[in-house]
Amino acid sequence: MHQVKIFDTTLRDGEQSPGCSMNLSEKIVMARQLEKLGVDIIEAGFAIASPMDSKSIQAIAAAVSSCTVASLARLNPKDIDAAWESVKNAKKPRIHVFIATSDLHMQYKLRMSREQVLKAITEMVSYAKAKCEDIEFSAEDASRSDREFLVQAFSNAVAAGATTLNVPDTVGYSTPQEMSDLITYLKEHVAGIENVAISVHCHNDLGMGVANSLACVKAGATQVECTVNGIGERAGNAALAEIVMALKTRRDYYEADTGINTREIYKSSRLLSNITGVPIAPTKPIVGANAFAHESGIHQHGIITNAQTYEIMNPDDVGVPHKALVLGKHSGKHAIRERLEAMGYEIPEEELEDIFARFKKLADQKKTITSSDLEALTLHRSRIVRPEEGVASTCQLVSHSITSGSDIPKISYVKLKKDNNVMEGVEYGAGPLDAAFKAVNKMLGVDARLEDFSIRAVTEGEDSIGEAVVKVSSGATGETYTGSGISTDIVEASLQAYINGINKMFEAGE
């Protein structure tokens, strides 16, 4: 039985997925949840990419204590210096350096010879090692690299001080057997590999990211790189929940353990979905809405008789909350806290006040509040932009009303509050939401453009909560921001989402 470390790159590789960008406060919320989940390493970003990336890595390094915090860097002094500056105050810092090793990448992307790449590995891994004890070296496109050259590259990295060797299937090209054979080959030929961790990073372009990762674990890999919900570039990365639960459920086969608190899996998944506004497919393994649902009569009978007939995992083990109906408009804050604690949420007092205020508002709209409703309110708190010093204050929706119909003008009245100033606006539009968004733009003096809009029910019943997700772009810079809002009133949810997106524009300094 061997221990497998979980290297989570949700905040770096995952955030590169279109529509999955996060602001600083959201990254910190997610990082703290990853710490609760029990991941071993958080790859917090690519420090050299932008001042905001560097700032967010530093903030995450300060926010967590039990996880290693890593920054990605190319093999050059400027990147490595930036990475070290961003993680040096972490309790457990790591610099993660990489360079491509496939002939295709070296010729057309790097325009470097094999000799030049090997020299860069020796010099720059040594350079990074002089700053930080924990160095991970990645051979980009390893699965398509010449094996003998890959052995040289990894051997040079170990000799220069690397403590982890990462073997990426960068473009999701490989198969489980090929990845297993590659790990076996490297274990047999890389000088000093017995003294370092062996990591894998598998993309999902052919739908085999998880299978490839698990095959590597079976072959002896001791670290797996993955993301919550499998988010990432193109078709995404190997999904953390699927890897962890496969190892847990088939411990007899893989003979490997992780340190993940699996009861935090569902919560982590829902939190990320709420932050990014990217929904989870109902059939997504482990965390999808249908993962533990049984509609067939034969299946239902089997489940009632013995759950193991059709459930290979217990929903409690991944933190799926029970759908108890216990709350109403007369429930107090103490009851809310107890219900949240029973669902596994530890909420600071100041955030509980915010949740309770929104709970009371929702209770005026719904007769009974379900655990799903309360979870939606709790997770949605992460979408509220809390401005830092020097950042424009946020705007809030006070009230709204619309006039709409097939033969009458579409008119929206919107009342906002910003900097303790209350503003009112009325606009016409192609529809009530178009009119409402125009009113918001005019009052705030912003050139925001709606790029995408969706709304879905996130709880059950006729009076379910709807979640609206918008993507708004800045007319000045073209940057896109995701906003979301929840309400039983879909117009209100849509306005909240639009304002949430604009608040992010303010936070970015636009």
C-alpha positions as CSV (number, residue, x, y, z in Angstrom):
1,M,0.0,0.0,0.0
2,H,1.6,3.3,-1.0
3,Q,0.5,6.9,-0.4
4,V,-0.4,9.1,-3.3
5,K,-0.2,12.9,-3.0
6,I,-3.0,15.0,-4.6
7,F,-1.6,18.0,-6.5
8,D,-4.5,20.3,-7.2
9,T,-4.1,22.7,-10.1
10,T,-7.7,24.1,-10.2
11,L,-6.4,27.6,-9.5
12,R,-3.7,27.4,-12.3
13,D,-4.5,25.0,-15.1
14,G,-8.2,24.8,-14.2
15,E,-8.6,28.6,-14.3
16,Q,-7.2,28.6,-17.9
17,S,-10.4,26.9,-18.9
18,P,-12.7,29.4,-20.8
19,G,-15.2,30.9,-18.5
20,C,-13.5,29.6,-15.3
21,S,-11.6,32.8,-14.3
22,M,-11.8,33.8,-10.6
23,N,-11.1,37.0,-8.8
24,L,-8.8,37.2,-5.8
25,S,-11.4,36.7,-3.1
26,E,-12.9,33.7,-4.9
27,K,-9.4,32.1,-5.3
28,I,-8.8,32.5,-1.6
29,V,-12.3,30.9,-0.8
30,M,-11.5,28.0,-3.1
31,A,-8.0,27.6,-1.7
32,R,-9.3,27.3,1.8
33,Q,-11.8,24.7,0.7
34,L,-9.0,22.8,-1.0
35,E,-7.2,22.8,2.3
36,K,-10.3,21.4,4.0
37,L,-10.5,18.8,1.3
38,G,-7.0,17.7,2.3
39,V,-5.1,18.2,-1.0
40,D,-1.3,18.0,-0.5
41,I,-0.3,20.6,-3.0
42,I,-2.1,23.7,-4.3
43,E,-0.8,25.0,-7.6
44,A,-1.9,28.6,-7.0
45,G,-0.9,30.1,-10.3
46,F,1.7,31.2,-12.8
47,A,3.4,34.1,-11.1
48,I,5.1,35.6,-14.2
49,A,1.8,35.7,-16.1
50,S,0.5,38.9,-14.6
51,P,0.8,41.1,-11.4
52,M,-2.6,39.7,-10.4
53,D,-1.4,36.1,-10.7
54,S,1.5,36.9,-8.5
55,K,-0.6,38.8,-6.0
56,S,-3.1,35.9,-5.8
57,I,-0.4,33.3,-5.2
58,Q,1.0,35.4,-2.3
59,A,-2.5,35.7,-0.8
60,I,-3.1,32.0,-1.1
61,A,0.3,31.3,0.5
62,A,-0.8,33.4,3.4
63,A,-4.3,31.9,3.6
64,V,-3.4,28.2,3.9
65,S,-1.0,26.5,6.3
66,S,-1.3,22.7,5.8
67,C,-0.8,22.5,2.0
68,T,2.2,23.0,0.0
69,V,1.7,26.1,-2.3
70,A,3.3,26.0,-5.7
71,S,3.9,28.5,-8.5
72,L,4.5,27.5,-12.1
73,A,7.6,28.8,-13.9
74,R,9.4,28.3,-17.2
75,L,13.1,27.5,-17.2
76,N,14.4,31.0,-17.1
77,P,15.6,33.2,-14.2
78,K,12.9,35.8,-14.5
79,D,10.1,33.2,-14.2
80,I,11.8,31.4,-11.3
81,D,12.5,34.7,-9.5
82,A,8.8,35.7,-9.8
83,A,7.7,32.2,-8.7
84,W,9.9,32.4,-5.6
85,E,8.7,35.8,-4.6
86,S,5.1,34.6,-4.8
87,V,5.5,31.5,-2.6
88,K,8.5,32.3,-0.4
89,N,6.2,33.2,2.6
90,A,4.2,30.0,2.3
91,K,4.5,27.5,5.2
92,K,5.5,24.9,2.5
93,P,6.7,26.6,-0.7
94,R,7.3,24.8,-4.0
95,I,8.6,26.1,-7.4
96,H,7.3,24.1,-10.3
97,V,9.5,24.5,-13.4
98,F,8.8,23.1,-16.8
99,I,10.2,22.8,-20.3
100,A,9.0,20.8,-23.4
101,T,10.9,17.6,-24.2
102,S,9.1,16.3,-27.3
103,D,10.8,16.8,-30.7
104,L,7.6,18.5,-32.0
105,H,7.6,21.1,-29.2
106,M,11.4,21.7,-29.1
107,Q,11.5,22.3,-32.9
108,Y,8.4,24.4,-33.4
109,K,7.7,26.1,-30.1
110,L,11.0,26.4,-28.3
111,R,13.3,26.4,-31.3
112,M,15.9,24.7,-29.2
113,S,18.1,21.6,-29.7
114,R,18.1,18.6,-27.4
115,E,21.5,19.8,-26.0
116,Q,20.2,23.2,-25.3
117,V,17.2,21.8,-23.4
118,L,19.3,19.5,-21.3
119,K,21.6,22.4,-20.5
120,A,18.7,24.6,-19.5
121,I,17.3,21.8,-17.2
122,T,20.6,21.5,-15.4
123,E,21.2,25.2,-15.0
124,M,17.7,26.4,-14.2
125,V,16.7,23.6,-11.8
126,S,19.9,24.3,-9.9
127,Y,19.0,28.0,-10.0
128,A,15.6,27.3,-8.5
129,K,17.0,24.8,-6.0
130,A,19.2,27.6,-4.6
131,K,16.1,29.5,-3.6
132,C,13.7,26.7,-2.6
133,E,14.2,23.2,-1.3
134,D,11.0,21.7,-2.9
135,I,11.4,21.7,-6.7
136,E,9.1,20.0,-9.2
137,F,10.3,19.5,-12.7
138,S,7.8,18.8,-15.5
139,A,8.7,17.6,-19.0
140,E,6.0,19.1,-21.1
141,D,4.5,16.7,-23.7
142,A,6.4,13.8,-22.0
143,S,4.0,11.2,-23.4
144,R,5.1,12.1,-27.0
145,S,8.8,12.5,-26.1
146,D,11.6,10.2,-27.2
147,R,12.0,7.9,-24.2
148,E,15.8,7.9,-24.1
149,F,15.9,11.7,-24.3
150,L,13.2,11.9,-21.6
151,V,15.4,9.7,-19.3
152,Q,18.3,12.1,-19.9
153,A,16.1,15.1,-19.1
154,F,14.7,13.6,-15.9
155,S,18.1,12.4,-14.8
156,N,19.6,15.9,-15.3
157,A,16.7,17.4,-13.2
158,V,17.3,14.9,-10.4
159,A,21.0,15.6,-10.4
160,A,20.3,19.4,-10.3
161,G,18.0,19.0,-7.2
162,A,14.5,18.3,-8.3
163,T,12.4,16.5,-5.7
164,T,9.4,15.7,-7.9
165,L,9.4,14.6,-11.5
166,N,6.2,15.2,-13.4
167,V,5.2,13.2,-16.4
168,P,2.5,15.1,-18.3
169,D,0.2,13.8,-21.0
170,T,-0.1,17.4,-22.1
171,V,-2.4,17.0,-25.0
172,G,-4.4,14.0,-23.8
173,Y,-2.9,11.8,-26.5
174,S,-1.8,8.7,-24.6
175,T,-3.7,5.5,-23.5
176,P,-3.6,3.9,-20.0
177,Q,-1.3,1.1,-21.1
178,E,1.1,3.5,-22.8
179,M,1.2,5.7,-19.7
180,S,1.7,2.7,-17.4
181,D,4.6,1.4,-19.6
182,L,6.1,4.9,-19.6
183,I,6.2,5.1,-15.8
184,T,7.7,1.7,-15.6
185,Y,10.3,2.6,-18.1
186,L,11.3,5.8,-16.3
187,K,11.5,4.0,-13.0
188,E,13.9,1.5,-14.5
189,H,16.2,4.0,-16.3
190,V,16.2,7.5,-14.7
191,A,19.2,7.9,-12.4
192,G,18.1,8.7,-8.8
193,I,14.4,8.4,-9.5
194,E,14.1,6.2,-6.4
195,N,14.8,9.2,-4.3
196,V,12.1,11.5,-5.7
197,A,8.3,11.6,-6.2
198,I,6.9,10.5,-9.5
199,S,3.9,12.7,-10.6
200,V,1.5,12.5,-13.6
201,H,-0.6,15.2,-15.2
202,C,-3.1,13.9,-17.7
203,H,-5.4,15.9,-19.9
204,N,-8.8,14.6,-21.0
205,D,-8.8,15.3,-24.8
206,L,-9.7,11.7,-25.6
207,G,-11.7,11.2,-22.4
208,M,-8.9,9.1,-20.7
209,G,-7.5,11.6,-18.2
210,V,-8.7,9.7,-15.1
211,A,-7.9,6.3,-16.6
212,N,-4.4,7.3,-17.6
213,S,-3.8,8.8,-14.1
214,L,-5.0,5.7,-12.4
215,A,-2.9,3.5,-14.7
216,C,0.2,5.5,-13.6
217,V,-0.7,5.0,-9.9
218,K,-0.9,1.3,-10.5
219,A,2.6,1.5,-12.1
220,G,4.0,3.3,-9.1
221,A,3.3,7.1,-9.5
222,T,3.2,8.7,-6.1
223,Q,1.6,12.1,-7.1
224,V,-1.4,12.8,-9.3
225,E,-2.2,16.3,-10.7
226,C,-5.9,17.0,-11.2
227,T,-8.6,19.6,-10.8
228,V,-12.0,19.9,-9.1
229,N,-14.7,19.0,-11.6
230,G,-12.0,18.2,-14.1
231,I,-11.8,21.8,-15.4
232,G,-8.9,22.9,-17.5
233,E,-7.7,23.8,-21.0
234,R,-9.6,22.3,-23.9
235,A,-11.4,19.1,-22.7
236,G,-10.0,19.6,-19.2
237,N,-7.9,17.7,-16.7
238,A,-8.3,14.5,-14.8
239,A,-11.0,15.0,-12.2
240,L,-10.0,14.9,-8.6
241,A,-13.2,13.3,-7.3
242,E,-13.0,10.4,-9.8
243,I,-9.4,9.7,-9.1
244,V,-9.8,9.8,-5.3
245,M,-12.9,7.8,-5.2
246,A,-11.6,5.2,-7.6
247,L,-8.6,4.7,-5.3
248,K,-10.8,4.5,-2.3
249,T,-13.5,2.2,-3.8
250,R,-10.9,-0.1,-5.5
251,R,-8.3,0.0,-2.8
252,D,-7.9,-3.7,-3.2
253,Y,-6.8,-3.2,-6.8
254,Y,-4.7,0.0,-6.8
255,E,-3.2,-0.6,-3.3
256,A,-2.9,3.1,-2.8
257,D,-4.3,5.7,-0.4
258,T,-4.7,9.5,-0.4
259,G,-5.1,12.0,2.4
260,I,-8.3,13.4,1.0
261,N,-11.2,14.0,3.3
262,T,-13.8,12.6,0.9
263,R,-16.7,14.1,2.8
264,E,-15.5,17.5,1.4
265,I,-15.7,16.4,-2.3
266,Y,-19.3,17.3,-3.0
267,K,-18.9,20.7,-1.3
268,S,-15.7,21.5,-3.1
269,S,-17.4,20.6,-6.4
270,R,-20.5,22.8,-5.8
271,L,-18.3,25.7,-4.5
272,L,-16.2,25.7,-7.7
273,S,-19.3,25.5,-9.9
274,N,-20.9,28.4,-8.0
275,I,-17.7,30.5,-8.3
276,T,-17.2,30.0,-12.0
277,G,-20.8,29.7,-13.0
278,V,-20.0,26.6,-14.9
279,P,-22.7,23.9,-14.1
280,I,-22.0,20.3,-13.3
281,A,-23.4,17.8,-15.7
282,P,-26.1,15.7,-14.1
283,T,-24.3,12.5,-15.1
284,K,-20.9,13.7,-13.9
285,P,-19.4,10.8,-11.8
286,I,-19.4,11.3,-8.0
287,V,-20.7,14.9,-7.9
288,G,-23.4,15.0,-10.6
289,A,-27.1,15.4,-9.5
290,N,-27.8,11.9,-10.9
291,A,-24.7,10.2,-9.4
292,F,-26.7,8.6,-6.6
293,A,-30.2,8.9,-8.1
294,H,-32.1,5.7,-9.0
295,E,-35.3,6.0,-11.2
296,S,-35.7,2.4,-12.4
297,G,-38.1,0.4,-10.3
298,I,-35.8,-2.6,-10.3
299,H,-32.9,-0.4,-9.1
300,Q,-35.0,1.3,-6.4
301,H,-36.1,-2.1,-5.0
302,G,-32.5,-3.2,-4.9
303,I,-31.4,0.0,-3.2
304,I,-34.1,-0.3,-0.6
305,T,-33.2,-4.0,0.1
306,N,-29.4,-3.5,0.1
307,A,-27.8,-0.3,-1.1
308,Q,-24.8,-2.2,-2.4
309,T,-26.8,-3.7,-5.2
310,Y,-26.5,-0.5,-7.2
311,E,-24.3,1.8,-5.2
312,I,-20.6,1.1,-5.0
313,M,-20.1,4.3,-2.9
314,N,-22.1,5.7,-0.1
315,P,-23.3,9.3,-0.9
316,D,-22.4,10.2,2.7
317,D,-18.8,9.4,2.0
318,V,-18.5,12.2,-0.5
319,G,-20.6,14.6,1.5
320,V,-23.9,14.6,-0.5
321,P,-26.3,16.4,1.9
322,H,-29.6,14.9,3.0
323,K,-32.7,16.6,1.6
324,A,-34.3,17.4,4.9
325,L,-37.2,19.8,4.9
326,V,-37.0,21.5,8.3
327,L,-36.7,25.3,7.9
328,G,-39.2,28.1,7.5
329,K,-39.6,31.8,8.0
330,H,-39.8,31.4,11.7
331,S,-36.5,29.6,12.0
332,G,-33.8,31.5,13.8
333,K,-30.1,32.0,13.2
334,H,-29.2,29.2,15.7
335,A,-31.3,26.7,13.7
336,I,-29.6,27.8,10.5
337,R,-26.1,27.3,12.0
338,E,-27.1,23.8,13.3
339,R,-28.4,22.8,9.9
340,L,-25.3,24.1,8.1
341,E,-23.0,22.3,10.6
342,A,-25.0,19.1,10.0
343,M,-24.3,19.6,6.3
344,G,-20.6,20.0,7.0
345,Y,-20.3,23.8,6.7
346,E,-18.3,25.9,9.2
347,I,-19.4,29.5,8.7
348,P,-17.8,32.5,10.4
349,E,-20.2,34.7,12.4
350,E,-20.0,37.6,10.0
351,E,-20.8,35.4,7.0
352,L,-23.6,33.7,8.9
353,E,-25.2,37.1,9.3
354,D,-25.2,37.6,5.6
355,I,-26.6,34.0,4.9
356,F,-29.3,34.5,7.6
357,A,-30.4,37.9,6.1
358,R,-30.8,36.3,2.7
359,F,-32.5,33.2,4.2
360,K,-35.1,35.5,5.8
361,K,-35.7,37.1,2.5
362,L,-36.0,33.7,0.8
363,A,-38.4,32.5,3.5
364,D,-40.8,35.3,2.6
365,Q,-40.9,33.9,-0.9
366,K,-41.0,30.1,-0.1
367,K,-43.1,28.2,2.4
368,T,-40.4,25.7,3.2
369,I,-36.6,26.0,2.9
370,T,-34.8,22.8,1.9
371,S,-31.2,21.9,2.6
372,S,-30.6,22.4,-1.1
373,D,-31.9,26.0,-0.8
374,L,-29.7,26.7,2.2
375,E,-26.7,25.2,0.4
376,A,-27.3,27.5,-2.5
377,L,-27.4,30.5,-0.2
378,T,-24.2,29.4,1.5
379,L,-22.2,28.6,-1.6
380,H,-23.4,31.8,-3.3
381,R,-21.7,33.9,-0.6
382,S,-18.4,33.3,-2.3
383,R,-19.7,35.2,-5.4
384,I,-20.0,38.5,-3.4
385,V,-17.1,40.7,-4.3
386,R,-15.6,42.2,-1.2
387,P,-13.4,45.2,-2.2
388,E,-9.9,45.6,-0.8
389,E,-8.2,48.8,-0.1
390,G,-7.9,51.0,-3.2
391,V,-10.6,49.1,-5.0
392,A,-13.8,50.7,-6.1
393,S,-16.7,49.8,-3.7
394,T,-19.3,47.3,-4.8
395,C,-22.8,48.0,-6.1
396,Q,-25.9,46.4,-4.7
397,L,-29.4,45.9,-6.1
398,V,-32.0,47.5,-3.9
399,S,-35.2,46.9,-5.9
400,H,-36.6,46.5,-9.4
401,S,-39.8,46.3,-11.3
402,I,-40.6,45.5,-15.0
403,T,-43.4,46.1,-17.5
404,S,-43.5,43.5,-20.2
405,G,-46.0,41.9,-22.6
406,S,-46.5,41.0,-26.2
407,D,-48.1,44.4,-27.2
408,I,-46.6,46.8,-24.7
409,P,-43.2,48.5,-24.3
410,K,-40.6,46.5,-22.3
411,I,-39.6,48.9,-19.4
412,S,-37.4,48.2,-16.4
413,Y,-37.0,50.3,-13.3
414,V,-33.9,49.6,-11.2
415,K,-32.7,51.0,-7.9
416,L,-29.1,50.6,-6.9
417,K,-26.9,51.5,-4.0
418,K,-23.2,52.3,-4.3
419,D,-20.9,54.2,-1.9
420,N,-24.0,54.8,0.3
421,N,-25.6,56.6,-2.7
422,V,-28.9,55.4,-4.0
423,M,-29.6,55.6,-7.7
424,E,-32.7,55.0,-9.8
425,G,-33.0,54.4,-13.5
426,V,-35.7,53.6,-16.1
427,E,-34.9,52.2,-19.5
428,Y,-36.7,50.7,-22.5
429,G,-35.3,47.6,-24.2
430,A,-35.9,44.6,-26.5
431,G,-37.0,42.8,-23.4
432,P,-37.2,43.4,-19.6
433,L,-33.7,42.2,-19.0
434,D,-32.2,44.2,-21.8
435,A,-33.9,47.3,-20.4
436,A,-32.7,46.5,-16.9
437,F,-29.1,46.0,-18.0
438,K,-29.2,49.2,-19.9
439,A,-30.4,51.0,-16.8
440,V,-27.6,49.6,-14.7
441,N,-25.0,50.6,-17.3
442,K,-26.3,54.1,-17.5
443,M,-26.5,54.6,-13.7
444,L,-23.0,53.3,-13.2
445,G,-21.4,54.9,-16.2
446,V,-19.9,51.6,-17.5
447,D,-19.6,50.2,-21.0
448,A,-20.5,46.6,-20.1
449,R,-21.7,44.3,-22.8
450,L,-23.6,41.0,-22.2
451,E,-21.8,38.2,-23.9
452,D,-23.6,35.2,-22.5
453,F,-26.6,34.5,-20.3
454,S,-28.1,31.3,-18.8
455,I,-30.5,30.5,-16.0
456,R,-31.3,27.2,-14.3
457,A,-33.1,25.8,-11.3
458,V,-30.7,24.8,-8.5
459,T,-33.3,23.4,-6.1
460,E,-36.4,21.5,-6.5
461,G,-40.1,22.4,-6.7
462,E,-42.3,25.0,-8.3
463,D,-40.8,27.7,-6.1
464,S,-37.2,26.6,-6.7
465,I,-34.3,28.9,-6.6
466,G,-33.0,30.0,-10.0
467,E,-29.4,30.7,-10.6
468,A,-28.6,33.2,-13.4
469,V,-25.0,33.3,-14.8
470,V,-23.9,36.0,-17.1
471,K,-20.6,36.9,-18.9
472,V,-20.1,40.6,-19.4
473,S,-17.2,42.2,-21.3
474,S,-15.7,45.6,-20.8
475,G,-16.0,47.8,-23.8
476,A,-12.7,49.4,-22.9
477,T,-10.5,46.4,-22.6
478,G,-12.5,43.4,-24.0
479,E,-11.9,41.5,-20.7
480,T,-14.7,39.2,-19.8
481,Y,-16.2,38.7,-16.3
482,T,-18.5,36.1,-15.0
483,G,-21.3,37.0,-12.6
484,S,-24.1,35.0,-10.9
485,G,-27.2,35.6,-8.8
486,I,-29.8,33.5,-7.2
487,S,-33.5,34.2,-6.4
488,T,-36.9,32.6,-6.8
489,D,-37.5,35.7,-9.1
490,I,-35.5,35.1,-12.3
491,V,-35.4,38.8,-13.2
492,E,-33.9,39.6,-9.8
493,A,-31.4,36.7,-10.1
494,S,-30.4,38.0,-13.6
495,L,-29.9,41.5,-12.3
496,Q,-27.8,40.2,-9.3
497,A,-25.7,38.3,-11.8
498,Y,-25.2,41.3,-14.1
499,I,-24.3,43.5,-11.2
500,N,-21.9,40.8,-9.8
501,G,-20.1,40.8,-13.1
502,I,-19.8,44.6,-13.1
503,N,-18.5,44.5,-9.6
504,K,-15.7,42.3,-10.8
505,M,-14.9,44.9,-13.5
506,F,-14.6,47.5,-10.7
507,E,-12.4,45.1,-8.7
508,A,-10.1,44.7,-11.7
509,G,-9.8,48.5,-11.8
510,E,-11.9,49.2,-14.9
